[in-house]
Amino acid sequence: MLIKLLKNWTLPIAMLTGALAYYFFAHVSWVSPLKPYVHSLVAWLAPLLIFAQLFLTFCKVEFRDLRPRPWHGWLLLFQLFSFLLVSAVLLVCPLPEIYREVFEGALVCLICPTATAAAVITAKLGGSAATLTTYTLLSNLLAAIMVPLLFPLVEPHEGLSFWLAFLKILGKVFPLLLCPFFLACLIKFLLPKLHARLQSLHEVAFYLWGVALAIVTGQTVRSLVNGQAPAYVEWMIALAGLATCVLQFALGKSIGTRYGERISAGQALGQKNTVLAIWMAYTYLQPLASVGPGSYVLWQNIINSWQLWKQRKRQDSIPV
């Protein structure tokens, strides 16, 4: 019963836990000496959980299914050019600081790769989990290249040149996004028994995602509480998250319809690894920009819930 409750309500439970944990460590006096250790723990635990989550997901990949489709290319082009366009606005236009945070929130929502959980939703909706997994790998590769290349220009690191900042971000993001796949491939060929065992643990990735979501939610709440931006700016960042969410779901479905992959393409472009997005925004951009992908969690799950409700209604209407 408890496991079923956790699976059905993982999103709100994880987000509530993260918010409460922040307020606990921020306002309970006797834990104050532990704060530096907690911050250090969070700094390395969040990427470690993301790595483990991706690794267990990629252990389920069948290599014979990893064939690029034409719609993969169109979706990647959209991700690339939308990312370049918003980056150009941030680099060229002299925007006030509070409005830069709005664009940075949208920026990270656009370049963020597909969620590892998207394959589950896609399968439930009747789409192809295999073609979506291929796009997940490709979108991770795109993010691993473009994030280190442009984030240091969008948000320069004090005391670091572009190349030093580039190498610093590359050293953290590239292994985080791609090493899980290479490690899964290595274990598949060298240790097939271990690989088979890891495949049976695919449900663990779901719970790792929940723990990581709790951590990054705490970081987002911290940004909101400590930020000096007015409330309307935070709402603008959240609305930017909504705009990018609706745009990507709609465009993905539109492109996918042309290739008979409406569901798979819609989920591939619209359902994002928001845990990774929040972490990237909080770590490499303005911390308040993490509100963008933080709100994206809500928007994409509203859309997914609506789609699943429509799917169940459609199935119930079919005569037995």
PEQUIKA-V771939 format. One record per helix or strand of 3 or more residues. SS is the DSSP state (H for helix, E for strand). FROM is the first residue (numbers start at 1). LEN is the number of residues. If there is no record, write none. Layout:
BEGIN
SS/FROM/LEN, SS/FROM/LEN
END
This chain:
BEGIN
H/2/7, H/10/18, H/29/30, H/63/3, H/70/23, H/97/15, H/118/8, H/129/26, H/162/29, H/192/8, H/202/25, H/231/28, H/262/9, H/274/11, H/287/30
END
